[in-house]
Amino acid sequence: MFDTLASQPNDPLLALIGLYNSDKRADKIDLGVGVYRDDQGRTPVLKAVKEAEKQLLATQESKSYVAPEGDRQFLDLLWHLVEGGQTGRFAAGVQTPGGSGALRLASDLLARAGARRLLLGVPTWPNHPGIFGATGLNVETYPFFDVPTQSIRFAGMIKALSGAQKGDAVLLHASCHNPTGAPLSAAQWDDLAAVIAERKLIPLIDSAYQGFGEGIEEDVYGLRKVLRAADEALVAVSCSKSFGIYRERTGAIFAVAGDARTAEIARSNLVTMARTSYSMPPDHGAAVVRTILSSEELRRVWMEELDSMRNRLNGLRRELSAALADSWQLAPQIDEQEGMFSLLPLDQADVLKLREEHGLYMPTSGRINIAGLKSADIGRVAEILKPLLR
């Protein structure tokens, strides 16, 4: 049977990792893979995570299954971190294998509930269209970001959503937009929430970088604004970046409604779909997050580490922006963006030239991982990029 299948291409980002690893040049630079790195190029295990794991090792008494919905205390603590008791909404959560698992369950739920289509801003995380299309949703796009001008296409976005129909779902990035880093202002979030309320849309909010933009509370302003406005919503949360536990695949999907009964109906469907997919979620990452968030001391240590990561990213943005400013008039936009990513106006030929001639690795889209930079490399990277930025 298998020889009747069509061979599938390698994931471009995974292929890029292989190309980088096989490059023997000592001065090569990886701006591709989307993980946080320190100035030595490492993705460290946070001190708060290490201490939480030490406590779990000493106290954990069983490796039995967790419930299909996952660790309830983890879910309650994570939802409070995201929503903060600010919206007056009822939420029912299910623990998932990472943020990707949360998005997939959200897509399954929308399809089961009869959503007509999902509206997706472009550009977006490359895995978004595949996840939503795989569940049979009709995925249509709306404009979000103009790469040549490094600006949000807010008027086009609002126009597109103003023409959406009741029951349409709309994918939103809570903060630190992947791949552009472009943040909506508070006023723009307010306008967006008003359109969602007026058109009776169902927001699906992807929250993967809380704390990497402006701060824990600041990064969920828009999310909370939209939740207050929408009749129903879905929030997909990833713990990979904020807690640095990428390989633990820790996330959650929250169904948000105006009353507890409706939220619980949604949860029952999410649990049923999870049961027929992966059955039970992995425990370790959720137990680590639960241990951190339930301890005043570990939460303090974690927030200090998160602040340090955010400050490093913001510092790198300032340095790169300043290094490019004498030849690229849009360089200040890099500093005004947030999170790990920016999307440079480079075409595929430019990216391949950078890779071949300079050992500078990034996806062919021109998306760069700011965290992949080292302060000592910024001057060289800027000089390499200048002839291509126009």
VEXLUM-121923 format. One record per residue (C-alpha): residue number from 0; x, y negated, z. Coordinates in nm, 2 decimals, padded with zeros to 4 digits. Layout:
# VEXLUM-121923
<atom NUM; <X; Y; Z>>
...
# end
This chain:
# VEXLUM-121923
<atom 0; <00.00; 00.00; 00.00>>
<atom 1; <00.27; -00.25; 00.09>>
<atom 2; <00.41; -00.27; -00.26>>
<atom 3; <00.08; -00.42; -00.37>>
<atom 4; <00.15; -00.73; -00.16>>
<atom 5; <00.31; -01.04; -00.29>>
<atom 6; <00.65; -01.12; -00.13>>
<atom 7; <00.62; -01.44; 00.08>>
<atom 8; <00.88; -01.72; 00.09>>
<atom 9; <01.08; -01.78; 00.40>>
<atom 10; <00.96; -02.06; 00.63>>
<atom 11; <01.17; -02.36; 00.51>>
<atom 12; <01.27; -02.46; 00.86>>
<atom 13; <01.38; -02.11; 00.96>>
<atom 14; <01.58; -02.09; 00.63>>
<atom 15; <01.74; -02.42; 00.72>>
<atom 16; <01.86; -02.28; 01.05>>
<atom 17; <02.03; -01.99; 00.87>>
<atom 18; <02.20; -02.23; 00.62>>
<atom 19; <02.33; -02.45; 00.91>>
<atom 20; <02.46; -02.15; 01.10>>
<atom 21; <02.65; -02.02; 00.80>>
<atom 22; <02.81; -02.36; 00.73>>
<atom 23; <03.17; -02.35; 00.84>>
<atom 24; <03.23; -02.72; 00.85>>
<atom 25; <03.33; -02.84; 01.20>>
<atom 26; <03.16; -03.18; 01.15>>
<atom 27; <02.82; -03.05; 01.04>>
<atom 28; <02.51; -03.21; 01.21>>
<atom 29; <02.17; -03.04; 01.26>>
<atom 30; <01.88; -03.28; 01.25>>
<atom 31; <01.64; -03.01; 01.15>>
<atom 32; <01.51; -02.77; 01.42>>
<atom 33; <01.26; -02.93; 01.65>>
<atom 34; <01.40; -02.87; 01.99>>
<atom 35; <01.53; -03.12; 02.24>>
<atom 36; <01.91; -03.13; 02.28>>
<atom 37; <02.14; -03.32; 02.51>>
<atom 38; <02.46; -03.51; 02.40>>
<atom 39; <02.65; -03.18; 02.39>>
<atom 40; <02.41; -03.03; 02.15>>
<atom 41; <02.26; -02.79; 02.41>>
<atom 42; <01.89; -02.72; 02.49>>
<atom 43; <01.93; -02.70; 02.87>>
<atom 44; <01.71; -02.52; 03.11>>
<atom 45; <01.56; -02.78; 03.34>>
<atom 46; <01.67; -02.78; 03.71>>
<atom 47; <01.30; -02.77; 03.81>>
<atom 48; <01.24; -02.47; 03.59>>
<atom 49; <01.54; -02.29; 03.73>>
<atom 50; <01.42; -02.35; 04.09>>
<atom 51; <01.07; -02.24; 04.00>>
<atom 52; <01.20; -01.92; 03.85>>
<atom 53; <01.41; -01.86; 04.16>>
<atom 54; <01.10; -01.89; 04.37>>
<atom 55; <00.90; -01.66; 04.14>>
<atom 56; <01.18; -01.40; 04.16>>
<atom 57; <01.17; -01.40; 04.53>>
<atom 58; <00.79; -01.39; 04.58>>
<atom 59; <00.63; -01.23; 04.27>>
<atom 60; <00.49; -00.89; 04.37>>
<atom 61; <00.33; -00.76; 04.05>>
<atom 62; <00.37; -00.75; 03.67>>
<atom 63; <00.01; -00.65; 03.61>>
<atom 64; <-00.19; -00.82; 03.35>>
<atom 65; <-00.32; -01.17; 03.40>>
<atom 66; <-00.69; -01.23; 03.31>>
<atom 67; <-00.78; -01.29; 02.94>>
<atom 68; <-00.83; -01.66; 03.01>>
<atom 69; <-00.49; -01.67; 03.19>>
<atom 70; <-00.37; -01.83; 03.51>>
<atom 71; <-00.66; -02.04; 03.64>>
<atom 72; <-00.44; -02.25; 03.87>>
<atom 73; <-00.20; -02.32; 03.58>>
<atom 74; <-00.50; -02.43; 03.37>>
<atom 75; <-00.64; -02.66; 03.65>>
<atom 76; <-00.30; -02.82; 03.71>>
<atom 77; <-00.22; -02.87; 03.34>>
<atom 78; <-00.56; -03.02; 03.27>>
<atom 79; <-00.52; -03.27; 03.56>>
<atom 80; <-00.18; -03.36; 03.41>>
<atom 81; <-00.34; -03.43; 03.07>>
<atom 82; <-00.68; -03.57; 03.17>>
<atom 83; <-00.61; -03.70; 03.51>>
<atom 84; <-00.97; -03.71; 03.63>>
<atom 85; <-01.02; -04.02; 03.41>>
<atom 86; <-01.28; -03.92; 03.16>>
<atom 87; <-01.58; -03.78; 03.35>>
<atom 88; <-01.59; -03.49; 03.11>>
<atom 89; <-01.62; -03.11; 03.18>>
<atom 90; <-01.34; -02.89; 03.05>>
<atom 91; <-01.30; -02.52; 03.03>>
<atom 92; <-00.95; -02.39; 02.95>>
<atom 93; <-00.79; -02.07; 02.82>>
<atom 94; <-00.41; -02.01; 02.84>>
<atom 95; <-00.25; -01.93; 02.51>>
<atom 96; <00.08; -01.82; 02.36>>
<atom 97; <00.22; -02.17; 02.30>>
<atom 98; <00.06; -02.47; 02.14>>
<atom 99; <00.03; -02.28; 01.81>>
<atom 100; <-00.18; -02.02; 01.98>>
<atom 101; <-00.40; -02.30; 02.12>>
<atom 102; <-00.45; -02.45; 01.78>>
<atom 103; <-00.54; -02.11; 01.63>>
<atom 104; <-00.80; -02.05; 01.90>>
<atom 105; <-00.94; -02.40; 01.85>>
<atom 106; <-00.97; -02.34; 01.47>>
<atom 107; <-01.14; -02.00; 01.53>>
<atom 108; <-01.39; -02.17; 01.77>>
<atom 109; <-01.47; -02.45; 01.52>>
<atom 110; <-01.52; -02.19; 01.25>>
<atom 111; <-01.75; -01.98; 01.47>>
<atom 112; <-01.95; -02.28; 01.58>>
<atom 113; <-02.01; -02.38; 01.22>>
<atom 114; <-01.79; -02.68; 01.17>>
<atom 115; <-01.82; -02.78; 00.81>>
<atom 116; <-01.46; -02.91; 00.77>>
<atom 117; <-01.15; -03.03; 00.95>>
<atom 118; <-01.00; -03.37; 00.86>>
<atom 119; <-00.62; -03.37; 00.88>>
<atom 120; <-00.40; -03.68; 00.87>>
<atom 121; <-00.10; -03.67; 00.64>>
<atom 122; <00.18; -03.62; 00.67>>
<atom 123; <00.15; -03.38; 00.96>>
<atom 124; <00.32; -03.08; 01.12>>
<atom 125; <00.37; -02.84; 00.83>>
<atom 126; <00.21; -02.55; 01.02>>
<atom 127; <-00.12; -02.74; 01.08>>
<atom 128; <-00.27; -02.67; 00.73>>
<atom 129; <-00.18; -02.30; 00.75>>
<atom 130; <-00.33; -02.25; 01.09>>
<atom 131; <-00.66; -02.42; 01.01>>
<atom 132; <-00.69; -02.27; 00.66>>
<atom 133; <-00.63; -01.92; 00.79>>
<atom 134; <-00.96; -01.93; 00.98>>
<atom 135; <-01.16; -02.04; 00.68>>
<atom 136; <-01.21; -02.40; 00.77>>
<atom 137; <-01.24; -02.64; 00.48>>
<atom 138; <-00.93; -02.86; 00.54>>
<atom 139; <-00.94; -03.21; 00.39>>
<atom 140; <-00.68; -03.48; 00.44>>
<atom 141; <-00.69; -03.85; 00.53>>
<atom 142; <-00.40; -04.10; 00.51>>
<atom 143; <-00.20; -04.16; 00.82>>
<atom 144; <00.15; -04.28; 00.74>>
<atom 145; <00.32; -04.45; 00.45>>
<atom 146; <00.68; -04.33; 00.43>>
<atom 147; <00.83; -04.60; 00.20>>
<atom 148; <00.70; -04.88; 00.43>>
<atom 149; <00.74; -04.68; 00.76>>
<atom 150; <00.39; -04.79; 00.86>>
<atom 151; <00.06; -04.64; 00.98>>
<atom 152; <-00.21; -04.65; 00.72>>
<atom 153; <-00.47; -04.74; 00.98>>
<atom 154; <-00.72; -04.91; 00.75>>
<atom 155; <-00.73; -04.60; 00.52>>
<atom 156; <-00.75; -04.37; 00.82>>
<atom 157; <-01.06; -04.56; 00.96>>
<atom 158; <-01.22; -04.58; 00.62>>
<atom 159; <-01.18; -04.20; 00.57>>
<atom 160; <-01.32; -04.11; 00.91>>
<atom 161; <-01.60; -04.36; 00.88>>
<atom 162; <-01.72; -04.15; 00.58>>
<atom 163; <-01.71; -03.82; 00.77>>
<atom 164; <-02.02; -03.64; 00.87>>
<atom 165; <-02.16; -03.54; 01.21>>
<atom 166; <-01.99; -03.22; 01.32>>
<atom 167; <-01.68; -03.26; 01.12>>
<atom 168; <-01.36; -03.20; 01.32>>
<atom 169; <-01.06; -03.44; 01.31>>
<atom 170; <-00.71; -03.34; 01.41>>
<atom 171; <-00.53; -03.61; 01.61>>
<atom 172; <-00.18; -03.62; 01.76>>
<atom 173; <-00.19; -03.74; 02.13>>
<atom 174; <00.15; -03.90; 02.11>>
<atom 175; <00.50; -03.87; 01.95>>
<atom 176; <00.35; -03.79; 01.61>>
<atom 177; <00.52; -03.50; 01.43>>
<atom 178; <00.68; -03.57; 01.18>>
<atom 179; <00.67; -03.95; 01.18>>
<atom 180; <00.71; -04.06; 01.54>>
<atom 181; <00.46; -04.34; 01.45>>
<atom 182; <00.25; -04.44; 01.75>>
<atom 183; <-00.10; -04.58; 01.74>>
<atom 184; <-00.15; -04.90; 01.95>>
<atom 185; <-00.40; -04.91; 02.24>>
<atom 186; <-00.63; -05.13; 02.02>>
<atom 187; <-00.61; -04.88; 01.74>>
<atom 188; <-00.70; -04.59; 01.97>>
<atom 189; <-01.00; -04.79; 02.09>>
<atom 190; <-01.11; -04.85; 01.73>>
<atom 191; <-01.06; -04.48; 01.65>>
<atom 192; <-01.26; -04.37; 01.95>>
<atom 193; <-01.55; -04.59; 01.85>>
<atom 194; <-01.56; -04.43; 01.50>>
<atom 195; <-01.55; -04.08; 01.65>>
<atom 196; <-01.84; -04.17; 01.87>>
<atom 197; <-02.04; -04.34; 01.60>>
<atom 198; <-01.99; -04.06; 01.35>>
<atom 199; <-02.04; -03.78; 01.61>>
<atom 200; <-01.70; -03.62; 01.51>>
<atom 201; <-01.53; -03.34; 01.70>>
<atom 202; <-01.17; -03.44; 01.79>>
<atom 203; <-00.91; -03.17; 01.81>>
<atom 204; <-00.62; -03.33; 01.99>>
<atom 205; <-00.28; -03.18; 01.96>>
<atom 206; <-00.08; -03.27; 02.28>>
<atom 207; <00.27; -03.13; 02.25>>
<atom 208; <00.50; -03.41; 02.37>>
<atom 209; <00.35; -03.57; 02.69>>
<atom 210; <00.62; -03.77; 02.86>>
<atom 211; <00.85; -03.80; 02.55>>
<atom 212; <00.70; -04.12; 02.42>>
<atom 213; <00.64; -04.39; 02.68>>
<atom 214; <00.56; -04.19; 02.99>>
<atom 215; <00.34; -03.92; 03.14>>
<atom 216; <00.04; -04.15; 03.18>>
<atom 217; <00.10; -04.38; 02.88>>
<atom 218; <00.12; -04.09; 02.64>>
<atom 219; <-00.24; -03.97; 02.71>>
<atom 220; <-00.41; -04.32; 02.69>>
<atom 221; <-00.55; -04.24; 02.35>>
<atom 222; <-00.64; -03.88; 02.43>>
<atom 223; <-00.84; -04.00; 02.73>>
<atom 224; <-01.00; -04.28; 02.54>>
<atom 225; <-01.12; -04.04; 02.27>>
<atom 226; <-01.25; -03.78; 02.53>>
<atom 227; <-01.46; -04.05; 02.69>>
<atom 228; <-01.61; -04.13; 02.35>>
<atom 229; <-01.67; -03.79; 02.20>>
<atom 230; <-01.97; -03.56; 02.28>>
<atom 231; <-01.75; -03.26; 02.25>>
<atom 232; <-01.38; -03.21; 02.19>>
<atom 233; <-01.09; -02.96; 02.19>>
<atom 234; <-00.74; -03.03; 02.34>>
<atom 235; <-00.45; -02.81; 02.25>>
<atom 236; <-00.16; -02.84; 02.49>>
<atom 237; <00.20; -02.71; 02.45>>
<atom 238; <00.44; -02.69; 02.74>>
<atom 239; <00.74; -02.62; 02.52>>
<atom 240; <00.89; -02.97; 02.50>>
<atom 241; <00.78; -03.14; 02.83>>
<atom 242; <00.91; -02.84; 03.04>>
<atom 243; <01.18; -02.72; 02.80>>
<atom 244; <01.04; -02.36; 02.79>>
<atom 245; <01.02; -02.31; 02.42>>
<atom 246; <01.07; -01.94; 02.42>>
<atom 247; <00.82; -01.87; 02.69>>
<atom 248; <00.53; -01.96; 02.46>>
<atom 249; <00.32; -02.15; 02.71>>
<atom 250; <00.01; -02.35; 02.62>>
<atom 251; <-00.36; -02.38; 02.66>>
<atom 252; <-00.67; -02.48; 02.48>>
<atom 253; <-00.94; -02.68; 02.66>>
<atom 254; <-01.30; -02.71; 02.54>>
<atom 255; <-01.44; -03.04; 02.66>>
<atom 256; <-01.82; -03.12; 02.69>>
<atom 257; <-02.07; -03.34; 02.87>>
<atom 258; <-02.18; -03.06; 03.11>>
<atom 259; <-02.02; -02.76; 03.27>>
<atom 260; <-02.26; -02.51; 03.11>>
<atom 261; <-02.16; -02.61; 02.75>>
<atom 262; <-01.79; -02.60; 02.84>>
<atom 263; <-01.82; -02.25; 02.99>>
<atom 264; <-02.01; -02.13; 02.68>>
<atom 265; <-01.71; -02.25; 02.47>>
<atom 266; <-01.47; -02.08; 02.71>>
<atom 267; <-01.65; -01.75; 02.68>>
<atom 268; <-01.61; -01.76; 02.31>>
<atom 269; <-01.24; -01.85; 02.33>>
<atom 270; <-01.18; -01.56; 02.57>>
<atom 271; <-01.36; -01.32; 02.34>>
<atom 272; <-01.15; -01.43; 02.04>>
<atom 273; <-00.83; -01.42; 02.24>>
<atom 274; <-00.92; -01.06; 02.35>>
<atom 275; <-00.94; -00.94; 01.99>>
<atom 276; <-00.62; -01.12; 01.89>>
<atom 277; <-00.35; -01.10; 02.16>>
<atom 278; <-00.56; -00.96; 02.45>>
<atom 279; <-00.38; -01.12; 02.74>>
<atom 280; <-00.15; -01.43; 02.75>>
<atom 281; <00.21; -01.41; 02.87>>
<atom 282; <00.25; -01.50; 03.23>>
<atom 283; <00.61; -01.62; 03.30>>
<atom 284; <00.60; -01.97; 03.15>>
<atom 285; <00.26; -02.05; 03.30>>
<atom 286; <00.38; -01.93; 03.64>>
<atom 287; <00.68; -02.16; 03.61>>
<atom 288; <00.46; -02.46; 03.52>>
<atom 289; <00.22; -02.38; 03.79>>
<atom 290; <00.50; -02.36; 04.05>>
<atom 291; <00.64; -02.70; 03.94>>
<atom 292; <00.31; -02.88; 03.93>>
<atom 293; <00.19; -02.74; 04.26>>
<atom 294; <00.51; -02.85; 04.45>>
<atom 295; <00.56; -03.21; 04.53>>
<atom 296; <00.94; -03.17; 04.53>>
<atom 297; <00.96; -02.97; 04.21>>
<atom 298; <00.72; -03.21; 04.03>>
<atom 299; <00.95; -03.50; 04.14>>
<atom 300; <01.26; -03.33; 04.00>>
<atom 301; <01.08; -03.24; 03.68>>
<atom 302; <00.95; -03.59; 03.62>>
<atom 303; <01.30; -03.73; 03.68>>
<atom 304; <01.44; -03.48; 03.42>>
<atom 305; <01.16; -03.57; 03.18>>
<atom 306; <01.24; -03.94; 03.22>>
<atom 307; <01.60; -03.87; 03.14>>
<atom 308; <01.51; -03.68; 02.82>>
<atom 309; <01.28; -03.97; 02.71>>
<atom 310; <01.54; -04.23; 02.79>>
<atom 311; <01.80; -04.04; 02.59>>
<atom 312; <01.57; -04.03; 02.29>>
<atom 313; <01.48; -04.40; 02.32>>
<atom 314; <01.85; -04.48; 02.35>>
<atom 315; <01.94; -04.28; 02.04>>
<atom 316; <01.66; -04.46; 01.85>>
<atom 317; <01.80; -04.80; 01.94>>
<atom 318; <02.15; -04.70; 01.84>>
<atom 319; <02.05; -04.55; 01.51>>
<atom 320; <01.83; -04.85; 01.43>>
<atom 321; <02.11; -05.09; 01.51>>
<atom 322; <02.36; -04.90; 01.30>>
<atom 323; <02.13; -04.90; 01.00>>
<atom 324; <02.01; -05.26; 01.04>>
<atom 325; <02.27; -05.43; 00.81>>
<atom 326; <02.16; -05.24; 00.50>>
<atom 327; <01.80; -05.12; 00.56>>
<atom 328; <01.54; -05.38; 00.64>>
<atom 329; <01.30; -05.11; 00.78>>
<atom 330; <01.56; -04.99; 01.04>>
<atom 331; <01.38; -05.16; 01.33>>
<atom 332; <01.09; -04.92; 01.27>>
<atom 333; <01.30; -04.63; 01.39>>
<atom 334; <01.33; -04.80; 01.73>>
<atom 335; <00.96; -04.87; 01.75>>
<atom 336; <00.87; -04.51; 01.69>>
<atom 337; <00.86; -04.25; 01.97>>
<atom 338; <00.94; -03.89; 02.05>>
<atom 339; <01.18; -03.66; 01.87>>
<atom 340; <01.10; -03.72; 01.51>>
<atom 341; <01.12; -03.98; 01.24>>
<atom 342; <01.04; -03.94; 00.87>>
<atom 343; <01.29; -04.11; 00.64>>
<atom 344; <01.22; -04.22; 00.28>>
<atom 345; <01.44; -03.95; 00.13>>
<atom 346; <01.34; -03.73; -00.16>>
<atom 347; <01.45; -03.36; -00.20>>
<atom 348; <01.75; -03.45; -00.41>>
<atom 349; <01.87; -03.69; -00.14>>
<atom 350; <01.83; -03.43; 00.13>>
<atom 351; <02.02; -03.16; -00.07>>
<atom 352; <02.30; -03.41; -00.14>>
<atom 353; <02.33; -03.49; 00.23>>
<atom 354; <02.35; -03.12; 00.31>>
<atom 355; <02.60; -03.03; 00.04>>
<atom 356; <02.83; -03.33; 00.06>>
<atom 357; <02.82; -03.42; 00.43>>
<atom 358; <02.69; -03.12; 00.62>>
<atom 359; <02.39; -03.32; 00.74>>
<atom 360; <02.10; -03.09; 00.77>>
<atom 361; <01.73; -03.18; 00.77>>
<atom 362; <01.41; -03.05; 00.61>>
<atom 363; <01.35; -03.16; 00.25>>
<atom 364; <01.07; -03.38; 00.37>>
<atom 365; <01.33; -03.62; 00.52>>
<atom 366; <01.21; -03.56; 00.88>>
<atom 367; <01.49; -03.59; 01.13>>
<atom 368; <01.51; -03.47; 01.48>>
<atom 369; <01.64; -03.77; 01.68>>
<atom 370; <01.74; -03.54; 01.96>>
<atom 371; <01.98; -03.36; 01.73>>
<atom 372; <02.20; -03.67; 01.72>>
<atom 373; <02.50; -03.73; 01.95>>
<atom 374; <02.60; -04.08; 02.03>>
<atom 375; <02.94; -04.02; 01.89>>
<atom 376; <02.79; -03.92; 01.56>>
<atom 377; <02.55; -04.21; 01.50>>
<atom 378; <02.80; -04.44; 01.33>>
<atom 379; <02.89; -04.16; 01.08>>
<atom 380; <02.53; -04.06; 01.02>>
<atom 381; <02.43; -04.42; 00.96>>
<atom 382; <02.71; -04.47; 00.70>>
<atom 383; <02.60; -04.15; 00.52>>
<atom 384; <02.24; -04.25; 00.51>>
<atom 385; <02.28; -04.61; 00.41>>
<atom 386; <02.33; -04.56; 00.03>>
<atom 387; <02.01; -04.35; 00.02>>
<atom 388; <01.77; -04.57; 00.23>>
<atom 389; <01.60; -04.82; 00.01>>
# end
